[in-house]
């Protein structure tokens, strides 16, 4: 099976610091791939390189087998790669529907939309409500309530729903449960599995080993700027993964 998103021999340097050292990466269709590594291992640099946030010094990125050169995260988004950062990039004062359509607003048909540039609020609200219902997030009663009135888990749900709603080929989640309690983390993990069940592959960056081992199909272990190995959760323990990540133990065979 061909990877849907692939990085080959990626190199990124910041002055004398090498963030990516001839790094490889593969995400396959319909899977949840966890990316783990110690602080400073280069996980963020890898994700930024394949999502358009940074341009690698050398190496190649492929999407659905075709080479791509993203100039920005917006460029990557237009190609179908949506990234949900830890900060969520939501506007607290705006409504749920407005946040779902931020930068993608629908205009009214005809003269009012084309020349007066009026927004089609009912259409955006209906779309947002339908998408949230699809993902089981309609515990939210009012689609027009401000995002600042939502809990942390609900906000994370809105950000993931927005990424999943617009035909994304790949969703990248950066520490989606880091600031959440146990109950809200559980809901976000269920949401991740729901999105995968709809056929959208997910890259999950996380330090939470129980979460990684619960939902990931494969685990990419990043160390010293490159991929050390890829393991399957059923073949190793959490202690093994941490040992590989920190250098306390070497894998039998690097991927």
C-alpha positions in Angstrom: 0.0 0.0 0.0 1.3 3.4 -0.9 1.6 6.1 1.8 -0.9 9.0 1.6 1.7 11.4 3.1 5.4 10.7 2.9 8.7 12.6 3.8 11.9 11.4 2.3 15.4 12.4 3.5 14.2 15.6 5.1 16.8 18.0 6.4 16.1 21.2 8.3 18.9 23.3 10.0 18.6 26.4 12.2 22.1 27.8 12.1 24.3 25.2 13.7 21.4 23.2 15.1 20.1 20.3 12.9 16.4 19.9 13.7 15.9 17.2 11.0 18.8 14.9 10.0 17.8 13.0 6.8 14.5 12.1 8.3 11.9 9.7 6.7 8.2 9.6 7.5 5.2 7.6 6.2 1.5 7.9 6.9 -0.7 5.2 5.4 -4.4 5.5 4.4 -6.9 5.0 7.2 -4.4 4.7 10.1 -3.7 6.6 13.2 0.1 7.1 13.4 1.5 8.4 16.7 4.7 10.4 16.6 6.6 10.4 19.9 10.0 11.6 21.0 11.8 13.4 23.8 11.7 17.2 24.0 14.1 18.6 21.3 14.0 15.4 19.3 12.6 17.2 16.2 9.0 16.1 16.2 7.6 19.6 15.7 10.2 20.3 12.9 9.1 17.1 11.2 5.4 17.9 11.4 6.0 21.5 10.3 8.0 20.2 7.3 5.2 18.0 6.0 2.4 20.5 6.8 3.8 23.6 5.1 4.7 25.5 8.3 8.4 25.4 7.4 10.2 24.6 4.1 12.9 21.9 4.5 16.4 22.7 3.4 16.4 19.4 1.4 14.4 16.3 1.0 11.0 15.6 -0.6 7.4 15.5 0.6 4.8 13.4 -1.3 1.0 13.5 -1.0 -0.8 10.6 -2.6 2.3 9.6 -4.5 2.9 13.1 -6.0 5.7 15.3 -5.0 4.5 18.6 -3.3 6.2 21.8 -2.3 4.1 23.6 0.3 4.8 27.3 0.6 2.6 27.7 3.7 0.1 25.9 6.0 -2.7 27.5 3.8 -1.1 25.9 0.8 -1.0 22.5 2.6 -4.6 23.0 3.7 -5.8 23.6 0.2 -4.1 20.2 -0.7 -6.1 18.5 2.1 -3.7 18.5 5.0 -5.3 20.1 8.1 -3.2 20.7 11.3 -4.8 21.2 14.7 -2.2 22.9 16.9 -2.1 22.8 20.7 -3.3 26.4 20.7 -6.3 25.4 18.6 -6.4 28.7 16.6 -9.9 29.4 17.6 -11.3 32.9 18.1 -13.0 32.9 21.6 -15.3 35.8 21.0 -16.8 34.3 17.8 -19.5 31.7 17.6 -19.0 28.0 16.9 -20.3 28.4 13.3 -18.1 31.4 12.7 -15.0 29.5 13.9 -15.9 26.5 11.7 -15.9 28.8 8.7 -13.1 31.1 9.6 -11.3 31.9 6.3 -13.9 29.9 4.4 -17.0 31.9 4.8 -20.0 31.3 2.5 -21.6 34.2 0.7 -25.2 34.5 -0.2 -26.1 33.5 -3.8 -26.6 36.1 -6.4 -26.2 39.8 -6.2 -26.2 40.1 -2.4 -23.3 37.7 -2.1 -21.2 38.7 -5.2 -21.5 42.5 -5.0 -22.7 43.3 -1.4 -20.5 40.4 0.0 -23.2 39.3 2.5 -22.5 36.1 4.4 -24.9 33.2 4.2 -25.3 32.7 7.9 -28.1 30.1 7.8 -26.1 27.9 5.4 -23.0 28.1 7.6 -25.0 27.3 10.8 -26.7 24.3 9.1 -23.4 22.9 7.8 -21.7 23.4 11.2 -24.6 21.7 13.0 -24.6 18.8 10.6 -20.8 18.2 10.9 -20.9 18.4 14.7 -23.8 15.9 14.8 -21.9 13.5 12.5 -19.0 13.5 15.0 -21.3 13.1 18.0 -20.5 16.6 19.3 -24.1 18.0 19.5 -24.1 18.1 23.2 -23.5 21.8 22.3 -27.0 23.2 22.3 -26.5 26.5 20.5 -24.4 26.7 17.3 -24.2 30.5 17.8 -22.8 30.5 21.3 -19.3 32.0 21.7 -16.4 29.5 21.8 -15.2 31.1 25.1 -18.3 29.6 26.8 -17.2 26.0 25.9 -15.2 23.6 28.0 -11.6 22.6 26.9 -12.8 19.3 25.5 -15.6 21.0 23.5 -13.1 23.5 22.0 -10.8 20.7 21.0 -13.8 19.0 19.4 -14.7 22.1 17.4 -11.1 22.3 16.1 -11.0 18.7 15.1 -14.5 18.9 13.5 -13.3 21.9 11.5 -10.3 20.0 10.2 -12.5 17.0 9.4 -15.3 18.9 7.8 -13.7 20.3 4.7 -12.7 17.1 2.9 -9.2 16.8 4.5 -7.1 14.0 3.3 -4.9 14.1 6.4 -5.4 15.5 9.9 -2.4 16.3 12.1 -3.2 16.7 15.9 -0.5 18.3 18.1 -1.0 17.2 21.7 -4.8 17.2 21.6 -5.3 16.1 25.2 -2.4 18.0 26.9 -4.6 20.5 28.7 -7.6 18.4 29.3 -9.0 16.4 32.3 -9.6 12.6 32.2 -13.3 12.8 31.1 -12.6 15.4 28.3 -9.5 13.5 27.1 -11.7 10.4 26.8 -14.1 12.3 24.5 -11.3 13.6 22.3 -9.9 10.1 21.9 -13.3 8.8 20.9 -13.6 11.7 18.4 -10.2 10.8 16.9 -11.3 7.2 16.5 -14.6 8.4 14.9 -12.7 10.5 12.4 -10.5 7.6 11.5 -13.5 5.4 11.1 -14.7 7.9 8.4 -11.5 7.0 6.5 -9.4 10.1 7.3 -5.8 9.1 8.4 -4.5 11.0 11.5 -1.0 11.9 12.7 -1.1 12.1 16.5 1.8 13.9 18.3 1.6 13.1 22.0 3.6 12.6 25.2 0.7 10.6 26.8 1.8 7.0 26.4 -1.5 5.4 27.6 -3.4 7.4 25.0 -0.8 6.6 22.2 -1.0 2.9 23.0 -4.8 2.9 23.1 -5.5 4.6 19.7 -2.4 4.3 17.5 -2.1 1.7 14.8 1.7 2.4 14.5 4.1 4.5 16.5 6.9 6.6 14.9 9.7 7.1 17.4 11.7 10.2 16.7 15.2 10.7 18.2 18.0 13.1 17.5 16.3 14.6 14.4 15.4 11.4 12.6 13.1 8.4 12.7 14.6 5.8 15.0 12.1 3.1 14.3 8.3 2.4 13.8 6.7 0.0 16.2 3.2 -1.5 16.6 1.6 -1.1 20.1 0.8 -4.8 20.3 4.5 -5.8 19.9 6.0 -3.6 22.6 5.2 -2.1 26.0 5.1 1.5 27.0 8.3 1.0 28.9 10.0 -0.2 25.7 8.8 2.9 23.8 10.1 5.3 26.4 13.4 3.4 26.5 13.7 3.7 22.7 12.8 7.4 22.8 15.4 8.3 25.5 18.2 6.1 24.1 18.2 3.7 27.1 17.5 0.8 24.7 18.0 0.3 21.0 15.4 -1.3 18.8 16.3 -4.6 17.2 15.8 -3.2 13.7 15.2 0.4 12.6 12.4 1.0 10.2 
